[in-house]
Every structure is written in structure tokens, then in C-alpha cells.
């Protein structure tokens, strides 16, 4: 639960661990997904493996919405208002250094050394459109039209988060009454989820004046946007901040266990990409998140230095795993490793995870930490999660 012993810092136990586990889940899932896209033997036909990556990213979105909203609430409580300018400076110092490093390396460096068959080459995309979307944090727009550009796949979710941040601090600042804020979130959630449901069920009528290609891009963009999960995280923040007593009653260890079972059940059943499945995962993520980090009796006790370190590296693990994984697959092809052998599959997974974590550790120490130290100058509410994307 939140640590109030030191008033200047907010810390949620277990949050680092959940973030780190989500990042590693993306890596494991993408090992098989990338093997499939490259035309290699794979295990991506297993329902849980194929859905693990997207579900972990949804977990990221929910967690981000929770922590950002809670810290904004706490800033308003302590300072009387929200300093939006400082908020954006903090976002830039946390996200921009690694994000733009990955973008530049993915466009200018990695293609010269790593072969990635099956993935979209940046040279096949309109240069001005690609660079513009990456510069202004809208890669999801370009990827919806052309597919995920090799080495840059994870950047689409960073764009979604940055787009969410454009309005969110203003909404939290303006909606000072809890009921008003919850009502606005409910309206946004219903509208967004309704659009997603219609797209997933192929029941959204296509206007006659819109071409099939443009319509396909628009519907793909709806699938890529995950604002609903961030809104669920924000709703959890409202509950924890304003109704803390309900957390102890509603999120007992039994309920937490049910949330974990529901999350894995949706994952393994093949319903993760359906409207009902996504609703189930939203509910389960909120239960796991709040129960693990805020309940006095968490079912998952994920504390300790190792978990904290993994959480600190999670942003780097997520952004850097694509080039590492593509490099591992390329080396395996050049060395003539038998793609059908279980030893090759195991070695690919181990190498992808280990090398990604090592690269993320180097990135955190050499690239991200100097900006994180600078970020502290603009922090109003210090958080144990500030080393992450929060």
C-alpha cells in the first residue's frame, strides 16, 4: 500500500514488479511473434502466447493511467493546483531521451547491421510522413497505414501515451469534484469502448465517400488506441485516493486471486481480442494492480531490490527489445541454427531476455539517469515509481 511514513514521497509496493513482469512478458511473446513474421518455425499459434504481448501492453496502459492520475491528485492536494508545465517537462525528461535514441538508431543505424525479413522497411514508407509521425509522437498513425516499421514497433504505444497526456492533466485540473471527474471518465470510456466494439465486430458502417484503404487505416487506428485501459487505471486511482477504505473491503486476497485467474483465463481462452475479453482483462488488471500495490494484504508480495531494479529497467526493456530480438534472430540465421530444434527456441528466448535486460541496464545508467536526476527539479510529488515512465 502507499507509504505515508515519509510525506514527501509516494510509494506503491509491488508496482515496479508488475511493470517489470509486463515488460518481460512482451519480450517473451514477441520472440514467437517475430519468428512467425520472419517465416521461421514458431509457437505463435498458441492462444496465450499470441495474446500475451498485447495483454501486457494493456497492463502498462492501465498502470500508467493509475500512477499518473494518483500523482496529479496528490499534487493538487498538496499544492492546491496542478502545474501543467512541470508535468510536461517531467514527461519529456523521462520519455524523450530513450525514445528519440531508439528512433534514430532504428532508422539510421540498425538497418545497416541487422536483417529483418517480414517487417516493414522504413524506406517503403513516405519519409516525411514517417519522420513527422515519430517526431510528434504519432507513430500509431503511420503504423496503422503501413504496418509496424522494423526496429520501431514498440514506439506506437509511447505515441498513444503521449497523446493521452495532452489533455489528461487539464481534465484532472478542471474536474475538481470527484463525481464530475468520474462522470467524464464514464462518458469517455463508453464512447471509446463502443467504437472499439463496433470495429472488432465489423459492425461500424463505412461511409461511401471513404475508400477501403482509408477506412482500414481508421479501424486499425481504433484497435491500436488503448485509452480505455488508461481510463480504467485512472478510475482505480480515484478509488484508492478518495475511497481508500473500500479498497480494504473490495480487494481481499480472494478477489485478487479471482482477478489473476480471470486475466490468465481470458489470455488462454482466445477471447483477449474480443470486446467481452477486453472488458474482462480491464477488470482483472484493476484488481491485480490495486490489490498488489494498495491492499494491506496483497496476494502477490513482489517487493525487494531485484523487483525494484527490474521495474526501473522496464521502460528500456520495452523500447529496446525489438532491435535486440531481431538481432538475435539474424545471428541465428547467419550461424545456421536449426530453427526447428527446441534448443534453438530456448536459446533465442534466453538470449533475447538477457541481452535486452543488459542493454536496458546500460541505457538506464548512461542515458536515462542523467535526465531523471534533472527531472527531480520539476517534481512536486516524489514517487517511488518516478524512475519509470510515471
Secondary structure as a PSIPRED ss2 file (coil, helix, strand):
# PSIPRED VFORMAT (PSIPRED V4.0)

   1 X C   1.000  0.000  0.000
   2 X E   0.000  0.000  1.000
   3 X C   1.000  0.000  0.000
   4 X C   1.000  0.000  0.000
   5 X C   1.000  0.000  0.000
   6 X C   1.000  0.000  0.000
   7 X C   1.000  0.000  0.000
   8 X C   1.000  0.000  0.000
   9 X E   0.000  0.000  1.000
  10 X E   0.000  0.000  1.000
  11 X C   1.000  0.000  0.000
  12 X E   0.000  0.000  1.000
  13 X C   1.000  0.000  0.000
  14 X C   1.000  0.000  0.000
  15 X H   0.000  1.000  0.000
  16 X H   0.000  1.000  0.000
  17 X H   0.000  1.000  0.000
  18 X H   0.000  1.000  0.000
  19 X H   0.000  1.000  0.000
  20 X H   0.000  1.000  0.000
  21 X H   0.000  1.000  0.000
  22 X H   0.000  1.000  0.000
  23 X H   0.000  1.000  0.000
  24 X H   0.000  1.000  0.000
  25 X H   0.000  1.000  0.000
  26 X H   0.000  1.000  0.000
  27 X H   0.000  1.000  0.000
  28 X H   0.000  1.000  0.000
  29 X H   0.000  1.000  0.000
  30 X H   0.000  1.000  0.000
  31 X H   0.000  1.000  0.000
  32 X H   0.000  1.000  0.000
  33 X H   0.000  1.000  0.000
  34 X H   0.000  1.000  0.000
  35 X H   0.000  1.000  0.000
  36 X H   0.000  1.000  0.000
  37 X H   0.000  1.000  0.000
  38 X C   1.000  0.000  0.000
  39 X C   1.000  0.000  0.000
  40 X C   1.000  0.000  0.000
  41 X C   1.000  0.000  0.000
  42 X C   1.000  0.000  0.000
  43 X C   1.000  0.000  0.000
  44 X C   1.000  0.000  0.000
  45 X C   1.000  0.000  0.000
  46 X C   1.000  0.000  0.000
  47 X H   0.000  1.000  0.000
  48 X H   0.000  1.000  0.000
  49 X H   0.000  1.000  0.000
  50 X H   0.000  1.000  0.000
  51 X H   0.000  1.000  0.000
  52 X H   0.000  1.000  0.000
  53 X H   0.000  1.000  0.000
  54 X H   0.000  1.000  0.000
  55 X H   0.000  1.000  0.000
  56 X H   0.000  1.000  0.000
  57 X H   0.000  1.000  0.000
  58 X H   0.000  1.000  0.000
  59 X H   0.000  1.000  0.000
  60 X H   0.000  1.000  0.000
  61 X H   0.000  1.000  0.000
  62 X H   0.000  1.000  0.000
  63 X H   0.000  1.000  0.000
  64 X H   0.000  1.000  0.000
  65 X H   0.000  1.000  0.000
  66 X H   0.000  1.000  0.000
  67 X H   0.000  1.000  0.000
  68 X H   0.000  1.000  0.000
  69 X H   0.000  1.000  0.000
  70 X H   0.000  1.000  0.000
  71 X H   0.000  1.000  0.000
  72 X H   0.000  1.000  0.000
  73 X H   0.000  1.000  0.000
  74 X H   0.000  1.000  0.000
  75 X H   0.000  1.000  0.000
  76 X H   0.000  1.000  0.000
  77 X H   0.000  1.000  0.000
  78 X H   0.000  1.000  0.000
  79 X H   0.000  1.000  0.000
  80 X C   1.000  0.000  0.000
  81 X C   1.000  0.000  0.000
  82 X C   1.000  0.000  0.000
  83 X C   1.000  0.000  0.000
  84 X H   0.000  1.000  0.000
  85 X H   0.000  1.000  0.000
  86 X H   0.000  1.000  0.000
  87 X H   0.000  1.000  0.000
  88 X H   0.000  1.000  0.000
  89 X H   0.000  1.000  0.000
  90 X H   0.000  1.000  0.000
  91 X H   0.000  1.000  0.000
  92 X H   0.000  1.000  0.000
  93 X H   0.000  1.000  0.000
  94 X H   0.000  1.000  0.000
  95 X H   0.000  1.000  0.000
  96 X H   0.000  1.000  0.000
  97 X H   0.000  1.000  0.000
  98 X H   0.000  1.000  0.000
  99 X H   0.000  1.000  0.000
 100 X H   0.000  1.000  0.000
 101 X H   0.000  1.000  0.000
 102 X H   0.000  1.000  0.000
 103 X H   0.000  1.000  0.000
 104 X H   0.000  1.000  0.000
 105 X H   0.000  1.000  0.000
 106 X H   0.000  1.000  0.000
 107 X H   0.000  1.000  0.000
 108 X H   0.000  1.000  0.000
 109 X C   1.000  0.000  0.000
 110 X H   0.000  1.000  0.000
 111 X H   0.000  1.000  0.000
 112 X H   0.000  1.000  0.000
 113 X C   1.000  0.000  0.000
 114 X C   1.000  0.000  0.000
 115 X C   1.000  0.000  0.000
 116 X C   1.000  0.000  0.000
 117 X C   1.000  0.000  0.000
 118 X C   1.000  0.000  0.000
 119 X C   1.000  0.000  0.000
 120 X E   0.000  0.000  1.000
 121 X C   1.000  0.000  0.000
 122 X H   0.000  1.000  0.000
 123 X H   0.000  1.000  0.000
 124 X H   0.000  1.000  0.000
 125 X C   1.000  0.000  0.000
 126 X C   1.000  0.000  0.000
 127 X H   0.000  1.000  0.000
 128 X H   0.000  1.000  0.000
 129 X H   0.000  1.000  0.000
 130 X H   0.000  1.000  0.000
 131 X H   0.000  1.000  0.000
 132 X H   0.000  1.000  0.000
 133 X H   0.000  1.000  0.000
 134 X H   0.000  1.000  0.000
 135 X H   0.000  1.000  0.000
 136 X C   1.000  0.000  0.000
 137 X C   1.000  0.000  0.000
 138 X C   1.000  0.000  0.000
 139 X H   0.000  1.000  0.000
 140 X H   0.000  1.000  0.000
 141 X H   0.000  1.000  0.000
 142 X H   0.000  1.000  0.000
 143 X H   0.000  1.000  0.000
 144 X H   0.000  1.000  0.000
 145 X H   0.000  1.000  0.000
 146 X H   0.000  1.000  0.000
 147 X C   1.000  0.000  0.000
 148 X C   1.000  0.000  0.000
 149 X E   0.000  0.000  1.000
 150 X C   1.000  0.000  0.000
 151 X C   1.000  0.000  0.000
 152 X C   1.000  0.000  0.000
 153 X C   1.000  0.000  0.000
 154 X C   1.000  0.000  0.000
 155 X H   0.000  1.000  0.000
 156 X H   0.000  1.000  0.000
 157 X H   0.000  1.000  0.000
 158 X H   0.000  1.000  0.000
 159 X H   0.000  1.000  0.000
 160 X H   0.000  1.000  0.000
 161 X H   0.000  1.000  0.000
 162 X H   0.000  1.000  0.000
 163 X H   0.000  1.000  0.000
 164 X H   0.000  1.000  0.000
 165 X H   0.000  1.000  0.000
 166 X H   0.000  1.000  0.000
 167 X H   0.000  1.000  0.000
 168 X H   0.000  1.000  0.000
 169 X H   0.000  1.000  0.000
 170 X H   0.000  1.000  0.000
 171 X H   0.000  1.000  0.000
 172 X H   0.000  1.000  0.000
 173 X H   0.000  1.000  0.000
 174 X H   0.000  1.000  0.000
 175 X C   1.000  0.000  0.000
 176 X C   1.000  0.000  0.000
 177 X C   1.000  0.000  0.000
 178 X H   0.000  1.000  0.000
 179 X H   0.000  1.000  0.000
 180 X H   0.000  1.000  0.000
 181 X H   0.000  1.000  0.000
 182 X H   0.000  1.000  0.000
 183 X H   0.000  1.000  0.000
 184 X H   0.000  1.000  0.000
 185 X H   0.000  1.000  0.000
 186 X H   0.000  1.000  0.000
 187 X H   0.000  1.000  0.000
 188 X H   0.000  1.000  0.000
 189 X H   0.000  1.000  0.000
 190 X H   0.000  1.000  0.000
 191 X H   0.000  1.000  0.000
 192 X H   0.000  1.000  0.000
 193 X H   0.000  1.000  0.000
 194 X H   0.000  1.000  0.000
 195 X H   0.000  1.000  0.000
 196 X H   0.000  1.000  0.000
 197 X H   0.000  1.000  0.000
 198 X H   0.000  1.000  0.000
 199 X H   0.000  1.000  0.000
 200 X H   0.000  1.000  0.000
 201 X C   1.000  0.000  0.000
 202 X C   1.000  0.000  0.000
 203 X C   1.000  0.000  0.000
 204 X C   1.000  0.000  0.000
 205 X C   1.000  0.000  0.000
 206 X C   1.000  0.000  0.000
 207 X C   1.000  0.000  0.000
 208 X C   1.000  0.000  0.000
 209 X C   1.000  0.000  0.000
 210 X C   1.000  0.000  0.000
 211 X C   1.000  0.000  0.000
 212 X H   0.000  1.000  0.000
 213 X H   0.000  1.000  0.000
 214 X H   0.000  1.000  0.000
 215 X H   0.000  1.000  0.000
 216 X H   0.000  1.000  0.000
 217 X H   0.000  1.000  0.000
 218 X H   0.000  1.000  0.000
 219 X H   0.000  1.000  0.000
 220 X H   0.000  1.000  0.000
 221 X H   0.000  1.000  0.000
 222 X H   0.000  1.000  0.000
 223 X H   0.000  1.000  0.000
 224 X H   0.000  1.000  0.000
 225 X C   1.000  0.000  0.000
 226 X C   1.000  0.000  0.000
 227 X H   0.000  1.000  0.000
 228 X H   0.000  1.000  0.000
 229 X H   0.000  1.000  0.000
 230 X H   0.000  1.000  0.000
 231 X H   0.000  1.000  0.000
 232 X H   0.000  1.000  0.000
 233 X H   0.000  1.000  0.000
 234 X H   0.000  1.000  0.000
 235 X H   0.000  1.000  0.000
 236 X H   0.000  1.000  0.000
 237 X H   0.000  1.000  0.000
 238 X H   0.000  1.000  0.000
 239 X H   0.000  1.000  0.000
 240 X H   0.000  1.000  0.000
 241 X H   0.000  1.000  0.000
 242 X H   0.000  1.000  0.000
 243 X C   1.000  0.000  0.000
 244 X H   0.000  1.000  0.000
 245 X H   0.000  1.000  0.000
 246 X H   0.000  1.000  0.000
 247 X H   0.000  1.000  0.000
 248 X H   0.000  1.000  0.000
 249 X H   0.000  1.000  0.000
 250 X H   0.000  1.000  0.000
 251 X C   1.000  0.000  0.000
 252 X C   1.000  0.000  0.000
 253 X H   0.000  1.000  0.000
 254 X H   0.000  1.000  0.000
 255 X H   0.000  1.000  0.000
 256 X H   0.000  1.000  0.000
 257 X H   0.000  1.000  0.000
 258 X H   0.000  1.000  0.000
 259 X H   0.000  1.000  0.000
 260 X H   0.000  1.000  0.000
 261 X H   0.000  1.000  0.000
 262 X H   0.000  1.000  0.000
 263 X H   0.000  1.000  0.000
 264 X H   0.000  1.000  0.000
 265 X H   0.000  1.000  0.000
 266 X H   0.000  1.000  0.000
 267 X H   0.000  1.000  0.000
 268 X H   0.000  1.000  0.000
 269 X H   0.000  1.000  0.000
 270 X C   1.000  0.000  0.000
 271 X C   1.000  0.000  0.000
 272 X C   1.000  0.000  0.000
 273 X C   1.000  0.000  0.000
 274 X C   1.000  0.000  0.000
 275 X H   0.000  1.000  0.000
 276 X H   0.000  1.000  0.000
 277 X H   0.000  1.000  0.000
 278 X H   0.000  1.000  0.000
 279 X H   0.000  1.000  0.000
 280 X H   0.000  1.000  0.000
 281 X H   0.000  1.000  0.000
 282 X H   0.000  1.000  0.000
 283 X H   0.000  1.000  0.000
 284 X H   0.000  1.000  0.000
 285 X H   0.000  1.000  0.000
 286 X H   0.000  1.000  0.000
 287 X H   0.000  1.000  0.000
 288 X H   0.000  1.000  0.000
 289 X H   0.000  1.000  0.000
 290 X H   0.000  1.000  0.000
 291 X H   0.000  1.000  0.000
 292 X H   0.000  1.000  0.000
 293 X H   0.000  1.000  0.000
 294 X H   0.000  1.000  0.000
 295 X C   1.000  0.000  0.000
 296 X C   1.000  0.000  0.000
 297 X C   1.000  0.000  0.000
 298 X C   1.000  0.000  0.000
 299 X C   1.000  0.000  0.000
 300 X C   1.000  0.000  0.000
 301 X C   1.000  0.000  0.000
 302 X C   1.000  0.000  0.000
 303 X C   1.000  0.000  0.000
 304 X C   1.000  0.000  0.000
 305 X H   0.000  1.000  0.000
 306 X H   0.000  1.000  0.000
 307 X H   0.000  1.000  0.000
 308 X H   0.000  1.000  0.000
 309 X H   0.000  1.000  0.000
 310 X H   0.000  1.000  0.000
 311 X H   0.000  1.000  0.000
 312 X H   0.000  1.000  0.000
 313 X H   0.000  1.000  0.000
 314 X H   0.000  1.000  0.000
 315 X H   0.000  1.000  0.000
 316 X H   0.000  1.000  0.000
 317 X H   0.000  1.000  0.000
 318 X H   0.000  1.000  0.000
 319 X H   0.000  1.000  0.000
 320 X H   0.000  1.000  0.000
 321 X H   0.000  1.000  0.000
 322 X H   0.000  1.000  0.000
 323 X H   0.000  1.000  0.000
 324 X H   0.000  1.000  0.000
 325 X H   0.000  1.000  0.000
 326 X H   0.000  1.000  0.000
 327 X H   0.000  1.000  0.000
 328 X H   0.000  1.000  0.000
 329 X H   0.000  1.000  0.000
 330 X H   0.000  1.000  0.000
 331 X H   0.000  1.000  0.000
 332 X H   0.000  1.000  0.000
 333 X H   0.000  1.000  0.000
 334 X H   0.000  1.000  0.000
 335 X C   1.000  0.000  0.000
 336 X C   1.000  0.000  0.000
 337 X C   1.000  0.000  0.000
 338 X C   1.000  0.000  0.000
 339 X C   1.000  0.000  0.000
 340 X C   1.000  0.000  0.000
 341 X C   1.000  0.000  0.000
 342 X H   0.000  1.000  0.000
 343 X H   0.000  1.000  0.000
 344 X H   0.000  1.000  0.000
 345 X H   0.000  1.000  0.000
 346 X H   0.000  1.000  0.000
 347 X H   0.000  1.000  0.000
 348 X H   0.000  1.000  0.000
 349 X H   0.000  1.000  0.000
 350 X H   0.000  1.000  0.000
 351 X H   0.000  1.000  0.000
 352 X H   0.000  1.000  0.000
 353 X H   0.000  1.000  0.000
 354 X H   0.000  1.000  0.000
 355 X H   0.000  1.000  0.000
 356 X H   0.000  1.000  0.000
 357 X H   0.000  1.000  0.000
 358 X H   0.000  1.000  0.000
 359 X H   0.000  1.000  0.000
 360 X H   0.000  1.000  0.000
 361 X H   0.000  1.000  0.000
 362 X H   0.000  1.000  0.000
 363 X H   0.000  1.000  0.000
 364 X H   0.000  1.000  0.000
 365 X H   0.000  1.000  0.000
 366 X H   0.000  1.000  0.000
 367 X H   0.000  1.000  0.000
 368 X H   0.000  1.000  0.000
 369 X H   0.000  1.000  0.000
 370 X H   0.000  1.000  0.000
 371 X H   0.000  1.000  0.000
 372 X H   0.000  1.000  0.000
 373 X H   0.000  1.000  0.000
 374 X H   0.000  1.000  0.000
 375 X H   0.000  1.000  0.000
 376 X H   0.000  1.000  0.000
 377 X H   0.000  1.000  0.000
 378 X H   0.000  1.000  0.000
 379 X C   1.000  0.000  0.000
 380 X C   1.000  0.000  0.000
 381 X C   1.000  0.000  0.000
 382 X E   0.000  0.000  1.000
 383 X E   0.000  0.000  1.000
 384 X C   1.000  0.000  0.000
 385 X C   1.000  0.000  0.000
 386 X C   1.000  0.000  0.000
 387 X C   1.000  0.000  0.000
 388 X C   1.000  0.000  0.000
 389 X C   1.000  0.000  0.000
 390 X C   1.000  0.000  0.000
